Every structure is written in C-alpha cells, then in structure tokens.
C-alpha cells in the first residue's frame, strides 16, 4: 500500500482492492459522501446496507455500538474462525442512517489480513461491497474491475486471486445467532 492510495482514501476517495474475501469497492465508512458515491458507482439498491471492515473490536465504538464482555467474547469466537464472518449488530443512532439504510443494524467484519489491517489503521473502517455492478458477478481481477468501473473510481490496487466466496453473514440478537448467508 502506498501513501498516495492512503491519501486518496483519507480524502474520501473510492477504490478497488482485494479484501479478505473478494475484490471490494472501498471507501471510508464514516464519510457519508463516500458511502453515497459507492452506492451510485455500484448501482446498489439503496435499501441494502454495506458490510464494514474493521481492524479491532474497539472500532465498533465509532458507530455507537457498546458491547459487554460476554458479547465481545462471542464476537471474537466467530471472527477467529478460519473463514471470514460478517456479523450484524444493532445500530440505533440516526446519524448512521446513511449506513444502516433504515434497518438500524450494521454488518461488521474483523479483518485478519495484515495488509488490509494496515490500511484500516490509517484510514479507519471501510465499507467494502464486492467490486461489481449490482446485478453482475464479482470482479475476479483488476482488469475485470476496470471494465466494470473505468474512471469512476480513484484507484485500483492489484492483490492476486480472491477467495472464491463472500463472507458468511450472521446476526446476533437476544441471545440467538441466526445465519443470514452461509
């Protein structure tokens, strides 16, 4: 990761890079304009929230999410599994409506990939939907992502071959764990 790319993200830019699962269309989660730009570029259904990549459990506080020790342990149990897991948690703060899209929940994935953690520590949490227009297949490489988005994004960062599947999504609430996507 070079300084120019970090500066672009810090300035509210949008790019494509390999996440811990697929190539993602990424931007700062705490920047409303950036998030709205990603929805527009992707052509994403405005009612569907985006997954947020975080570098530590402490990042949940940035979204007004307070957890007790028992919940923290449960989250880490899922996030420490070998396959990536995104966890949906309640987020009732109105100021994050641009992220939760009226669902009053947000999905978070704690990243284990070192190169991505370094980015997150510099620019903060990132929204990271798959790098493809809403009804198309996920980009399998930068060339395909460029075909999808052209000059609509500010950078493309090569990262090798993506894993073949998106993350598992679960929802934790009222003592229950519900699998949303396997």
OpenMM code with the backbone's topology and positions (N, CA, C; nanometers):
from openmm import Vec3, app, unit

residues = "UNK UNK UNK UNK UNK UNK UNK UNK UNK UNK UNK UNK UNK UNK UNK UNK UNK UNK UNK UNK UNK UNK UNK UNK UNK UNK UNK UNK UNK UNK UNK UNK UNK UNK UNK UNK UNK UNK UNK UNK UNK UNK UNK UNK UNK UNK UNK UNK UNK UNK UNK UNK UNK UNK UNK UNK UNK UNK UNK UNK UNK UNK UNK UNK UNK UNK UNK UNK UNK UNK UNK UNK UNK UNK UNK UNK UNK UNK UNK UNK UNK UNK UNK UNK UNK UNK UNK UNK UNK UNK UNK UNK UNK UNK UNK UNK UNK UNK UNK UNK UNK UNK UNK UNK UNK UNK UNK UNK UNK UNK UNK UNK UNK UNK UNK UNK UNK UNK UNK UNK UNK UNK UNK UNK UNK UNK UNK UNK UNK UNK UNK UNK UNK UNK UNK UNK UNK UNK UNK UNK UNK UNK UNK UNK UNK UNK UNK UNK UNK UNK UNK UNK UNK UNK UNK UNK UNK UNK UNK UNK UNK UNK UNK UNK UNK UNK UNK UNK UNK UNK UNK UNK UNK UNK UNK UNK UNK UNK UNK UNK UNK UNK".split()
positions = [
    Vec3(0.0859, -0.1186, 0.0000),
    Vec3(0.0000, 0.0000, 0.0000),
    Vec3(0.0893, 0.1233, 0.0000),
    Vec3(0.0647, 0.2107, -0.0942),
    Vec3(0.1461, 0.3311, -0.1000),
    Vec3(0.0743, 0.4502, -0.0365),
    Vec3(0.1520, 0.5539, -0.0058),
    Vec3(0.0962, 0.6727, 0.0594),
    Vec3(-0.0100, 0.7408, -0.0261),
    Vec3(0.0074, 0.7386, -0.1572),
    Vec3(-0.0888, 0.8035, -0.2452),
    Vec3(-0.2280, 0.7400, -0.2298),
    Vec3(-0.2327, 0.6078, -0.2249),
    Vec3(-0.3601, 0.5379, -0.2086),
    Vec3(-0.4216, 0.5695, -0.0727),
    Vec3(-0.3402, 0.5707, 0.0315),
    Vec3(-0.3899, 0.6044, 0.1652),
    Vec3(-0.4445, 0.7470, 0.1666),
    Vec3(-0.3742, 0.8389, 0.1014),
    Vec3(-0.4203, 0.9778, 0.0941),
    Vec3(-0.5541, 0.9879, 0.0209),
    Vec3(-0.5688, 0.9124, -0.0870),
    Vec3(-0.6946, 0.9127, -0.1623),
    Vec3(-0.8090, 0.8671, -0.0717),
    Vec3(-0.7874, 0.7585, 0.0007),
    Vec3(-0.8920, 0.7086, 0.0919),
    Vec3(-0.9203, 0.8094, 0.2028),
    Vec3(-0.8156, 0.8669, 0.2607),
    Vec3(-0.8338, 0.9658, 0.3669),
    Vec3(-0.9065, 1.0900, 0.3184),
    Vec3(-0.8948, 1.1206, 0.1900),
    Vec3(-0.9619, 1.2373, 0.1315),
    Vec3(-1.1032, 1.2047, 0.0823),
    Vec3(-1.1527, 1.0853, 0.1152),
    Vec3(-1.2885, 1.0487, 0.0764),
    Vec3(-1.2981, 0.9771, -0.0569),
    Vec3(-1.1838, 0.9334, -0.1096),
    Vec3(-1.1830, 0.8648, -0.2377),
    Vec3(-1.2370, 0.7228, -0.2297),
    Vec3(-1.2568, 0.6662, -0.3488),
    Vec3(-1.3115, 0.5313, -0.3627),
    Vec3(-1.2166, 0.4512, -0.4507),
    Vec3(-1.1920, 0.3265, -0.4143),
    Vec3(-1.1040, 0.2426, -0.4938),
    Vec3(-1.1469, 0.0978, -0.4934),
    Vec3(-1.0703, 0.0187, -0.5667),
    Vec3(-1.0923, -0.1256, -0.5720),
    Vec3(-0.9671, -0.1940, -0.5213),
    Vec3(-0.9844, -0.2848, -0.4265),
    Vec3(-0.8725, -0.3632, -0.3759),
    Vec3(-0.9218, -0.4994, -0.3302),
    Vec3(-0.8283, -0.5912, -0.3148),
    Vec3(-0.8634, -0.7249, -0.2678),
    Vec3(-0.8821, -0.7206, -0.1166),
    Vec3(-1.0016, -0.7583, -0.0723),
    Vec3(-1.0269, -0.7660, 0.0719),
    Vec3(-0.9833, -0.9052, 0.1182),
    Vec3(-1.0358, -0.9515, 0.2282),
    Vec3(-1.0046, -1.0855, 0.2775),
    Vec3(-1.0915, -1.1909, 0.2086),
    Vec3(-1.1835, -1.1470, 0.1221),
    Vec3(-1.2700, -1.2408, 0.0506),
    Vec3(-1.2616, -1.2170, -0.0998),
    Vec3(-1.3188, -1.1069, -0.1454),
    Vec3(-1.3288, -1.0734, -0.2869),
    Vec3(-1.2674, -0.9364, -0.3122),
    Vec3(-1.2579, -0.8984, -0.4404),
    Vec3(-1.2235, -0.7595, -0.4684),
    Vec3(-1.3405, -0.6745, -0.4225),
    Vec3(-1.3100, -0.5647, -0.3516),
    Vec3(-1.4137, -0.4777, -0.2988),
    Vec3(-1.4027, -0.3373, -0.3538),
    Vec3(-1.5157, -0.2700, -0.3589),
    Vec3(-1.5250, -0.1289, -0.3928),
    Vec3(-1.5243, -0.0575, -0.2580),
    Vec3(-1.4130, 0.0058, -0.2228),
    Vec3(-1.3936, 0.0503, -0.0845),
    Vec3(-1.3876, 0.2019, -0.0692),
    Vec3(-1.4276, 0.2464, 0.0496),
    Vec3(-1.4189, 0.3859, 0.0894),
    Vec3(-1.4462, 0.3960, 0.2383),
    Vec3(-1.4156, 0.5122, 0.2946),
    Vec3(-1.4316, 0.5312, 0.4384),
    Vec3(-1.5778, 0.5197, 0.4815),
    Vec3(-1.6020, 0.4336, 0.5779),
    Vec3(-1.7375, 0.4113, 0.6282),
    Vec3(-1.7921, 0.5341, 0.7012),
    Vec3(-1.7053, 0.6129, 0.7606),
    Vec3(-1.7511, 0.7278, 0.8389),
    Vec3(-1.7644, 0.8544, 0.7543),
    Vec3(-1.7529, 0.8418, 0.6230),
    Vec3(-1.7675, 0.9547, 0.5311),
    Vec3(-1.8946, 0.9326, 0.4483),
    Vec3(-1.9995, 1.0057, 0.4821),
    Vec3(-2.1301, 0.9865, 0.4177),
    Vec3(-2.1225, 1.0065, 0.2658),
    Vec3(-2.0513, 1.1096, 0.2212),
    Vec3(-2.0408, 1.1361, 0.0770),
    Vec3(-1.9742, 1.0192, 0.0045),
    Vec3(-1.8720, 0.9619, 0.0663),
    Vec3(-1.8019, 0.8481, 0.0072),
    Vec3(-1.8958, 0.7277, -0.0040),
    Vec3(-1.9703, 0.7014, 0.1013),
    Vec3(-2.0632, 0.5884, 0.1016),
    Vec3(-2.1686, 0.6070, -0.0077),
    Vec3(-2.2236, 0.7272, -0.0184),
    Vec3(-2.3248, 0.7530, -0.1218),
    Vec3(-2.2649, 0.7381, -0.2616),
    Vec3(-2.1392, 0.7789, -0.2778),
    Vec3(-2.0724, 0.7638, -0.4075),
    Vec3(-2.0589, 0.6159, -0.4440),
    Vec3(-2.0276, 0.5318, -0.3468),
    Vec3(-2.0146, 0.3881, -0.3713),
    Vec3(-2.1493, 0.3294, -0.4152),
    Vec3(-2.2572, 0.3703, -0.3494),
    Vec3(-2.3896, 0.3229, -0.3915),
    Vec3(-2.4153, 0.3596, -0.5376),
    Vec3(-2.3800, 0.4821, -0.5740),
    Vec3(-2.4040, 0.5295, -0.7109),
    Vec3(-2.3175, 0.4529, -0.8117),
    Vec3(-2.1879, 0.4397, -0.7827),
    Vec3(-2.0963, 0.3697, -0.8739),
    Vec3(-2.1412, 0.2254, -0.8949),
    Vec3(-2.1777, 0.1604, -0.7873),
    Vec3(-2.2156, 0.0186, -0.7923),
    Vec3(-2.3565, -0.0014, -0.8479),
    Vec3(-2.4392, 0.1037, -0.8379),
    Vec3(-2.5793, 0.0882, -0.8766),
    Vec3(-2.6525, 0.0021, -0.7754),
    Vec3(-2.6112, 0.0127, -0.6503),
    Vec3(-2.6636, -0.0740, -0.5444),
    Vec3(-2.8003, -0.0274, -0.4968),
    Vec3(-2.8836, -0.1245, -0.4632),
    Vec3(-3.0138, -0.0972, -0.4034),
    Vec3(-2.9912, -0.0127, -0.2780),
    Vec3(-3.0518, 0.1043, -0.2729),
    Vec3(-3.0287, 0.1979, -0.1624),
    Vec3(-3.0838, 0.1493, -0.0286),
    Vec3(-3.1604, 0.0415, -0.0301),
    Vec3(-3.2141, -0.0135, 0.0948),
    Vec3(-3.1211, -0.1180, 0.1564),
    Vec3(-3.0193, -0.1596, 0.0806),
    Vec3(-2.9289, -0.2649, 0.1283),
    Vec3(-2.8046, -0.2043, 0.1935),
    Vec3(-2.7851, -0.2290, 0.3232),
    Vec3(-2.6638, -0.1789, 0.3897),
    Vec3(-2.5381, -0.2477, 0.3353),
    Vec3(-2.4250, -0.1856, 0.3613),
    Vec3(-2.2953, -0.2384, 0.3195),
    Vec3(-2.2233, -0.3014, 0.4382),
    Vec3(-2.1378, -0.3977, 0.4117),
    Vec3(-2.0529, -0.4553, 0.5167),
    Vec3(-1.9394, -0.3578, 0.5455),
    Vec3(-1.9054, -0.3471, 0.6736),
    Vec3(-1.7996, -0.2567, 0.7179),
    Vec3(-1.6818, -0.3394, 0.7691),
    Vec3(-1.5642, -0.3112, 0.7151),
    Vec3(-1.4420, -0.3791, 0.7585),
    Vec3(-1.3797, -0.3006, 0.8725),
    Vec3(-1.3430, -0.3707, 0.9799),
    Vec3(-1.2805, -0.3070, 1.0959),
    Vec3(-1.1507, -0.3787, 1.1300),
    Vec3(-1.0624, -0.3056, 1.1998),
    Vec3(-0.9326, -0.3636, 1.2363),
    Vec3(-0.9288, -0.4132, 1.3809),
    Vec3(-1.0268, -0.3719, 1.4620),
    Vec3(-1.0325, -0.4184, 1.6005),
    Vec3(-1.1757, -0.4080, 1.6525),
    Vec3(-1.2044, -0.4795, 1.7580),
    Vec3(-1.3365, -0.4743, 1.8202),
    Vec3(-1.3647, -0.3327, 1.8688),
    Vec3(-1.2604, -0.2607, 1.9064),
    Vec3(-1.2747, -0.1229, 1.9553),
    Vec3(-1.3387, -0.0323, 1.8502),
    Vec3(-1.3225, -0.0651, 1.7218),
    Vec3(-1.3804, 0.0166, 1.6146),
    Vec3(-1.5326, 0.0235, 1.6224),
    Vec3(-1.5959, -0.0737, 1.6871),
    Vec3(-1.7422, -0.0725, 1.7000),
    Vec3(-1.7892, 0.0547, 1.7714),
    Vec3(-1.7073, 0.1058, 1.8636),
    Vec3(-1.7426, 0.2270, 1.9388),
    Vec3(-1.7614, 0.3465, 1.8461),
    Vec3(-1.6890, 0.3480, 1.7334),
    Vec3(-1.7017, 0.4586, 1.6375),
    Vec3(-1.8433, 0.4683, 1.5825),
    Vec3(-1.9184, 0.3587, 1.5904),
    Vec3(-2.0543, 0.3516, 1.5373),
    Vec3(-2.1583, 0.3517, 1.6499),
    Vec3(-2.1130, 0.3884, 1.7715),
    Vec3(-2.2025, 0.3954, 1.8860),
    Vec3(-2.2455, 0.2607, 1.9382),
    Vec3(-2.1710, 0.1555, 1.9030),
    Vec3(-2.2063, 0.0204, 1.9460),
    Vec3(-2.1257, -0.0153, 2.0702),
    Vec3(-2.1995, -0.0366, 2.1783),
    Vec3(-2.1369, -0.0734, 2.3049),
    Vec3(-2.1665, -0.2194, 2.3311),
    Vec3(-2.0627, -0.2931, 2.3655),
    Vec3(-2.0815, -0.4362, 2.3914),
    Vec3(-2.0244, -0.4709, 2.5283),
    Vec3(-2.0840, -0.5707, 2.5906),
    Vec3(-2.0319, -0.6182, 2.7183),
    Vec3(-1.9274, -0.7274, 2.6922),
    Vec3(-1.8645, -0.7734, 2.7969),
    Vec3(-1.7572, -0.8724, 2.7835),
    Vec3(-1.8069, -1.0030, 2.7218),
    Vec3(-1.9258, -1.0457, 2.7599),
    Vec3(-1.9808, -1.1705, 2.7070),
    Vec3(-2.0023, -1.1592, 2.5555),
    Vec3(-2.0581, -1.0472, 2.5118),
    Vec3(-2.0799, -1.0259, 2.3681),
    Vec3(-1.9466, -1.0162, 2.2942),
    Vec3(-1.8517, -0.9470, 2.3552),
    Vec3(-1.7183, -0.9341, 2.2954),
    Vec3(-1.6570, -1.0721, 2.2708),
    Vec3(-1.6666, -1.1585, 2.3708),
    Vec3(-1.6121, -1.2941, 2.3582),
    Vec3(-1.6824, -1.3719, 2.2476),
    Vec3(-1.8141, -1.3559, 2.2370),
    Vec3(-1.8915, -1.4249, 2.1333),
    Vec3(-1.8506, -1.3738, 1.9947),
    Vec3(-1.8358, -1.2425, 1.9805),
    Vec3(-1.7927, -1.1844, 1.8527),
    Vec3(-1.6560, -1.2384, 1.8133),
    Vec3(-1.5629, -1.2377, 1.9069),
    Vec3(-1.4275, -1.2854, 1.8770),
    Vec3(-1.4258, -1.4337, 1.8430),
    Vec3(-1.5153, -1.5090, 1.9053),
    Vec3(-1.5268, -1.6523, 1.8740),
    Vec3(-1.5598, -1.6705, 1.7249),
    Vec3(-1.6543, -1.5930, 1.6762),
    Vec3(-1.6904, -1.6013, 1.5339),
    Vec3(-1.5799, -1.5443, 1.4453),
    Vec3(-1.5266, -1.4287, 1.4822),
    Vec3(-1.4256, -1.3627, 1.3995),
    Vec3(-1.2929, -1.4387, 1.3962),
    Vec3(-1.2693, -1.5254, 1.4931),
    Vec3(-1.1457, -1.6038, 1.4936),
    Vec3(-1.1580, -1.7347, 1.4159),
    Vec3(-1.2744, -1.7615, 1.3566),
    Vec3(-1.2896, -1.8799, 1.2734),
    Vec3(-1.2023, -1.8647, 1.1493),
    Vec3(-1.1729, -1.9747, 1.0849),
    Vec3(-1.0840, -1.9694, 0.9680),
    Vec3(-1.1461, -1.8953, 0.8501),
    Vec3(-1.2763, -1.9094, 0.8300),
    Vec3(-1.3421, -1.8388, 0.7201),
    Vec3(-1.3929, -1.7033, 0.7680),
    Vec3(-1.3885, -1.6023, 0.6814),
    Vec3(-1.4366, -1.4688, 0.7193),
    Vec3(-1.5858, -1.4694, 0.7536),
    Vec3(-1.6191, -1.3976, 0.8611),
    Vec3(-1.7569, -1.3888, 0.9080),
    Vec3(-1.7920, -1.2418, 0.9290),
    Vec3(-1.9038, -1.2002, 0.8702),
    Vec3(-1.9573, -1.0664, 0.8936),
    Vec3(-2.0722, -1.0810, 0.9925),
    Vec3(-2.0733, -0.9930, 1.0929),
    Vec3(-2.1719, -1.0045, 1.1997),
    Vec3(-2.2589, -0.8796, 1.2023),
    Vec3(-2.3902, -0.9008, 1.1969),
    Vec3(-2.4863, -0.7914, 1.2006),
    Vec3(-2.5181, -0.7588, 1.3463),
    Vec3(-2.5012, -0.6303, 1.3802),
    Vec3(-2.5264, -0.5822, 1.5161),
    Vec3(-2.6227, -0.4636, 1.5111),
    Vec3(-2.6982, -0.4400, 1.6196),
    Vec3(-2.7892, -0.3254, 1.6217),
    Vec3(-2.7122, -0.1926, 1.6218),
    Vec3(-2.7617, -0.0961, 1.5462),
    Vec3(-2.7069, 0.0398, 1.5446),
    Vec3(-2.8261, 0.1337, 1.5360),
    Vec3(-2.8608, 0.1922, 1.6484),
    Vec3(-2.9833, 0.2707, 1.6563),
    Vec3(-2.9622, 0.4198, 1.6321),
    Vec3(-2.8387, 0.4620, 1.6163),
    Vec3(-2.8109, 0.6047, 1.6012),
    Vec3(-2.8540, 0.6555, 1.4639),
    Vec3(-2.9332, 0.7589, 1.4645),
    Vec3(-2.9868, 0.8174, 1.3411),
    Vec3(-2.8742, 0.8694, 1.2508),
    Vec3(-2.7655, 0.9181, 1.3108),
    Vec3(-2.6577, 0.9740, 1.2287),
    Vec3(-2.5911, 0.8694, 1.1386),
    Vec3(-2.6153, 0.7408, 1.1644),
    Vec3(-2.5609, 0.6347, 1.0796),
    Vec3(-2.6658, 0.5759, 0.9854),
    Vec3(-2.7772, 0.6472, 0.9658),
    Vec3(-2.8816, 0.6003, 0.8737),
    Vec3(-2.8268, 0.5842, 0.7322),
    Vec3(-2.7275, 0.6652, 0.6946),
    Vec3(-2.6678, 0.6516, 0.5612),
    Vec3(-2.5961, 0.5175, 0.5466),
    Vec3(-2.5629, 0.4537, 0.6581),
    Vec3(-2.5013, 0.3208, 0.6562),
    Vec3(-2.6040, 0.2103, 0.6767),
    Vec3(-2.6921, 0.2264, 0.7751),
    Vec3(-2.7848, 0.1162, 0.8040),
    Vec3(-2.9107, 0.1188, 0.7179),
    Vec3(-2.9313, 0.2282, 0.6430),
    Vec3(-3.0393, 0.2366, 0.5442),
    Vec3(-3.1763, 0.2037, 0.6022),
    Vec3(-3.1978, 0.2450, 0.7282),
    Vec3(-3.3273, 0.2231, 0.7914),
    Vec3(-3.3422, 0.0893, 0.8619),
    Vec3(-3.2444, 0.0016, 0.8483),
    Vec3(-3.2528, -0.1303, 0.9136),
    Vec3(-3.2171, -0.1232, 1.0614),
    Vec3(-3.1478, -0.0166, 1.1003),
    Vec3(-3.0956, 0.0021, 1.2358),
    Vec3(-3.0030, -0.1122, 1.2783),
    Vec3(-2.9365, -0.1689, 1.1782),
    Vec3(-2.8327, -0.2693, 1.2028),
    Vec3(-2.7168, -0.2426, 1.1074),
    Vec3(-2.5987, -0.2846, 1.1478),
    Vec3(-2.4794, -0.2761, 1.0630),
    Vec3(-2.4063, -0.4097, 1.0680),
    Vec3(-2.3458, -0.4466, 0.9559),
    Vec3(-2.2682, -0.5709, 0.9497),
    Vec3(-2.1197, -0.5359, 0.9530),
    Vec3(-2.0468, -0.6002, 1.0414),
    Vec3(-1.9035, -0.5754, 1.0587),
    Vec3(-1.8244, -0.7028, 1.0351),
    Vec3(-1.7056, -0.6870, 0.9761),
    Vec3(-1.6135, -0.7998, 0.9631),
    Vec3(-1.4787, -0.7559, 1.0159),
    Vec3(-1.4305, -0.8278, 1.1163),
    Vec3(-1.2982, -0.8033, 1.1726),
    Vec3(-1.1959, -0.8683, 1.0807),
    Vec3(-1.1057, -0.7885, 1.0301),
    Vec3(-1.0095, -0.8322, 0.9301),
    Vec3(-0.8870, -0.8962, 0.9960),
    Vec3(-0.8394, -1.0040, 0.9335),
    Vec3(-0.7175, -1.0712, 0.9806),
    Vec3(-0.6015, -1.0517, 0.8833),
    Vec3(-0.6309, -1.0090, 0.7615),
    Vec3(-0.5301, -0.9909, 0.6572),
    Vec3(-0.4431, -0.8688, 0.6902),
    Vec3(-0.3133, -0.8930, 0.7136),
    Vec3(-0.2235, -0.7884, 0.7635),
    Vec3(-0.2195, -0.6633, 0.6759),
    Vec3(-0.2115, -0.6810, 0.5438),
    Vec3(-0.2032, -0.5639, 0.4562),
    Vec3(-0.3289, -0.4777, 0.4660),
    Vec3(-0.4428, -0.5405, 0.4853),
    Vec3(-0.5680, -0.4672, 0.4982),
    Vec3(-0.5802, -0.4018, 0.6360),
    Vec3(-0.5325, -0.4688, 0.7388),
    Vec3(-0.5329, -0.4101, 0.8733),
    Vec3(-0.4507, -0.2815, 0.8740),
    Vec3(-0.3374, -0.2827, 0.8046),
    Vec3(-0.2533, -0.1618, 0.7972),
    Vec3(-0.3303, -0.0455, 0.7354),
    Vec3(-0.4070, -0.0722, 0.6322),
    Vec3(-0.4883, 0.0319, 0.5685),
    Vec3(-0.5940, 0.0825, 0.6666),
    Vec3(-0.6651, -0.0100, 0.7300),
    Vec3(-0.7716, 0.0264, 0.8234),
    Vec3(-0.7193, 0.1094, 0.9405),
    Vec3(-0.6003, 0.0796, 0.9862),
    Vec3(-0.5441, 0.1551, 1.0985),
    Vec3(-0.5119, 0.2987, 1.0595),
    Vec3(-0.4859, 0.3220, 0.9309),
    Vec3(-0.4549, 0.4576, 0.8842),
    Vec3(-0.5819, 0.5345, 0.8459),
    Vec3(-0.6740, 0.4697, 0.7747),
    Vec3(-0.7902, 0.5415, 0.7204),
    Vec3(-0.9198, 0.5155, 0.7971),
    Vec3(-0.9199, 0.4186, 0.8880),
    Vec3(-1.0410, 0.3867, 0.9628),
    Vec3(-1.1227, 0.2811, 0.8911),
    Vec3(-1.2384, 0.2448, 0.9492),
    Vec3(-1.3236, 0.1417, 0.8907),
    Vec3(-1.3623, 0.1744, 0.7465),
    Vec3(-1.3716, 0.0696, 0.6651),
    Vec3(-1.4076, 0.0844, 0.5244),
    Vec3(-1.5363, 0.0085, 0.4938),
    Vec3(-1.6231, 0.0691, 0.4125),
    Vec3(-1.7308, -0.0091, 0.3530),
    Vec3(-1.6673, -0.0819, 0.2360),
    Vec3(-1.7142, -0.2022, 0.2077),
    Vec3(-1.6459, -0.2825, 0.1059),
    Vec3(-1.7403, -0.3799, 0.0360),
    Vec3(-1.8392, -0.3277, -0.0382),
    Vec3(-1.9199, -0.4218, -0.1163),
    Vec3(-1.8338, -0.4821, -0.2268),
    Vec3(-1.8759, -0.5939, -0.2795),
    Vec3(-1.7994, -0.6581, -0.3867),
    Vec3(-1.7854, -0.5636, -0.5060),
    Vec3(-1.6732, -0.5772, -0.5766),
    Vec3(-1.6410, -0.4885, -0.6891),
    Vec3(-1.7115, -0.5361, -0.8153),
    Vec3(-1.8379, -0.4978, -0.8263),
    Vec3(-1.9181, -0.5291, -0.9442),
    Vec3(-2.0438, -0.4443, -0.9418),
    Vec3(-2.0990, -0.4164, -1.0593),
    Vec3(-2.2310, -0.3529, -1.0603),
    Vec3(-2.3315, -0.4480, -0.9945),
    Vec3(-2.4381, -0.3944, -0.9409),
    Vec3(-2.5334, -0.4692, -0.8585),
    Vec3(-2.5733, -0.6053, -0.9147),
    Vec3(-2.6004, -0.6180, -1.0413),
    Vec3(-2.6518, -0.7454, -1.0925),
    Vec3(-2.5462, -0.8301, -1.1634),
    Vec3(-2.4199, -0.7929, -1.1509),
    Vec3(-2.3118, -0.8652, -1.2191),
    Vec3(-2.2313, -0.9499, -1.1220),
    Vec3(-2.1503, -1.0391, -1.1782),
    Vec3(-2.0609, -1.1227, -1.0960),
    Vec3(-1.9486, -1.0380, -1.0382),
    Vec3(-1.8975, -1.0786, -0.9226),
    Vec3(-1.7857, -1.0078, -0.8606),
    Vec3(-1.6632, -1.0110, -0.9505),
    Vec3(-1.5927, -0.8988, -0.9544),
    Vec3(-1.4692, -0.8923, -1.0329),
    Vec3(-1.3704, -0.9942, -0.9777),
    Vec3(-1.3106, -1.0707, -1.0680),
    Vec3(-1.2132, -1.1714, -1.0266),
    Vec3(-1.0707, -1.1192, -1.0330),
    Vec3(-1.0533, -1.0001, -1.0935),
    Vec3(-0.9213, -0.9385, -1.1034),
    Vec3(-0.9391, -0.7898, -1.1325),
    Vec3(-0.8284, -0.7171, -1.1305),
    Vec3(-0.8332, -0.5722, -1.1531),
    Vec3(-0.8806, -0.5399, -1.2947),
    Vec3(-0.8394, -0.6182, -1.3916),
    Vec3(-0.8807, -0.5936, -1.5298),
    Vec3(-1.0332, -0.5934, -1.5403),
    Vec3(-1.0957, -0.6923, -1.4787),
    Vec3(-1.2416, -0.7009, -1.4822),
    Vec3(-1.3058, -0.5842, -1.4057),
    Vec3(-1.2478, -0.5467, -1.2920),
    Vec3(-1.2993, -0.4330, -1.2147),
    Vec3(-1.2920, -0.3051, -1.2982),
    Vec3(-1.1822, -0.2885, -1.3729),
    Vec3(-1.1688, -0.1702, -1.4588),
    Vec3(-1.2731, -0.1711, -1.5697),
    Vec3(-1.3065, -0.2891, -1.6200),
    Vec3(-1.4125, -0.2983, -1.7205),
    Vec3(-1.5464, -0.2543, -1.6616),
    Vec3(-1.5693, -0.2888, -1.5360),
    Vec3(-1.6935, -0.2516, -1.4697),
    Vec3(-1.7007, -0.1011, -1.4412),
    Vec3(-1.5923, -0.0462, -1.3863),
    Vec3(-1.5987, 0.0886, -1.3283),
    Vec3(-1.5191, 0.1959, -1.4019),
    Vec3(-1.4229, 0.1562, -1.4854),
    Vec3(-1.3446, 0.2541, -1.5607),
    Vec3(-1.2872, 0.3633, -1.4727),
    Vec3(-1.3108, 0.4889, -1.5097),
    Vec3(-1.2545, 0.6009, -1.4336),
    Vec3(-1.3511, 0.6545, -1.3270),
    Vec3(-1.4543, 0.5773, -1.2926),
    Vec3(-1.5460, 0.6182, -1.1853),
    Vec3(-1.4829, 0.6057, -1.0465),
    Vec3(-1.3765, 0.5242, -1.0363),
    Vec3(-1.3077, 0.5089, -0.9080),
    Vec3(-1.1708, 0.5748, -0.9159),
    Vec3(-1.1136, 0.6034, -0.7989),
    Vec3(-0.9902, 0.6812, -0.7900),
    Vec3(-0.8628, 0.5978, -0.7952),
    Vec3(-0.8725, 0.4685, -0.7657),
    Vec3(-0.7543, 0.3820, -0.7749),
    Vec3(-0.7957, 0.2358, -0.7850),
    Vec3(-0.7052, 0.1574, -0.8388),
    Vec3(-0.7175, 0.0115, -0.8447),
    Vec3(-0.5893, -0.0439, -0.7849),
    Vec3(-0.6008, -0.1372, -0.6926),
    Vec3(-0.4843, -0.1951, -0.6270),
    Vec3(-0.4856, -0.3460, -0.6492),
    Vec3(-0.3867, -0.3949, -0.7242),
    Vec3(-0.3796, -0.5393, -0.7503),
    Vec3(-0.3531, -0.6142, -0.6210),
    Vec3(-0.4093, -0.7350, -0.6141),
    Vec3(-0.3910, -0.8123, -0.4924),
    Vec3(-0.3923, -0.9621, -0.5126),
    Vec3(-0.3741, -1.0080, -0.6335),
    Vec3(-0.3742, -1.1525, -0.6562),
    Vec3(-0.5138, -1.2057, -0.6772),
    Vec3(-0.5273, -1.3357, -0.6538),
    Vec3(-0.6560, -1.4026, -0.6755),
    Vec3(-0.7413, -1.3941, -0.5489),
    Vec3(-0.8679, -1.3588, -0.5645),
    Vec3(-0.9554, -1.3549, -0.4473),
    Vec3(-0.9959, -1.4946, -0.4028),
    Vec3(-1.0397, -1.5033, -0.2779),
    Vec3(-1.1021, -1.6277, -0.2336),
    Vec3(-1.2281, -1.6438, -0.3153),
    Vec3(-1.2762, -1.7618, -0.3229),
    Vec3(-1.3866, -1.7890, -0.4162),
    Vec3(-1.5243, -1.7515, -0.3637),
    Vec3(-1.5361, -1.7121, -0.2382),
    Vec3(-1.6699, -1.6873, -0.1863),
    Vec3(-1.6735, -1.5655, -0.0943),
    Vec3(-1.7908, -1.5030, -0.0848),
    Vec3(-1.8070, -1.3918, 0.0095),
    Vec3(-1.8109, -1.4446, 0.1524),
    Vec3(-1.8103, -1.3531, 0.2477),
    Vec3(-1.8114, -1.3948, 0.3879),
    Vec3(-1.9469, -1.4529, 0.4273),
    Vec3(-1.9417, -1.5348, 0.5303),
    Vec3(-2.0635, -1.5817, 0.5956),
    Vec3(-2.1207, -1.4603, 0.6702),
    Vec3(-2.2528, -1.4459, 0.6728),
    Vec3(-2.3146, -1.3356, 0.7467),
    Vec3(-2.4053, -1.3945, 0.8533),
    Vec3(-2.3845, -1.3470, 0.9766),
    Vec3(-2.4700, -1.3904, 1.0868),
    Vec3(-2.5252, -1.2684, 1.1585),
    Vec3(-2.6349, -1.2897, 1.2272),
    Vec3(-2.6960, -1.1832, 1.3064),
    Vec3(-2.7056, -1.2326, 1.4493),
    Vec3(-2.6588, -1.1489, 1.5403),
    Vec3(-2.6652, -1.1839, 1.6816),
    Vec3(-2.7656, -1.0898, 1.7477),
    Vec3(-2.8618, -1.1471, 1.8162),
    Vec3(-2.9604, -1.0653, 1.8856),
    Vec3(-3.0399, -1.1473, 1.9836),
    Vec3(-3.0641, -1.0901, 2.0988),
    Vec3(-3.1452, -1.1540, 2.2026),
    Vec3(-3.0973, -1.2955, 2.2324),
    Vec3(-2.9646, -1.3127, 2.2404),
    Vec3(-2.9080, -1.4403, 2.2760),
    Vec3(-2.9100, -1.5446, 2.1663),
    Vec3(-2.9571, -1.5063, 2.0461),
    Vec3(-2.9646, -1.6004, 1.9359),
    Vec3(-2.8657, -1.5636, 1.8261),
    Vec3(-2.8173, -1.6652, 1.7580),
    Vec3(-2.7326, -1.6455, 1.6410),
    Vec3(-2.8091, -1.6999, 1.5205),
    Vec3(-2.8320, -1.6134, 1.4220),
    Vec3(-2.9051, -1.6534, 1.3022),
    Vec3(-2.8120, -1.6386, 1.1823),
    Vec3(-2.8001, -1.7450, 1.1025),
    Vec3(-2.7166, -1.7394, 0.9825),
    Vec3(-2.7995, -1.6770, 0.8709),
    Vec3(-2.7503, -1.5670, 0.8155),
    Vec3(-2.8184, -1.4967, 0.7063),
    Vec3(-2.7658, -1.5467, 0.5711),
    Vec3(-2.6324, -1.5644, 0.5615),
    Vec3(-2.5714, -1.6164, 0.4385),
    Vec3(-2.4587, -1.7102, 0.4788),
    Vec3(-2.4617, -1.8313, 0.4232),
    Vec3(-2.3593, -1.9314, 0.4558),
    Vec3(-2.2333, -1.9072, 0.3772),
] * unit.nanometer
topology = app.Topology()
chain = topology.addChain("A")
for resn in residues:
    res = topology.addResidue(resn, chain)
    for name in ("N", "CA", "C"):
        topology.addAtom(name, app.Element.getBySymbol(name[0]), res)
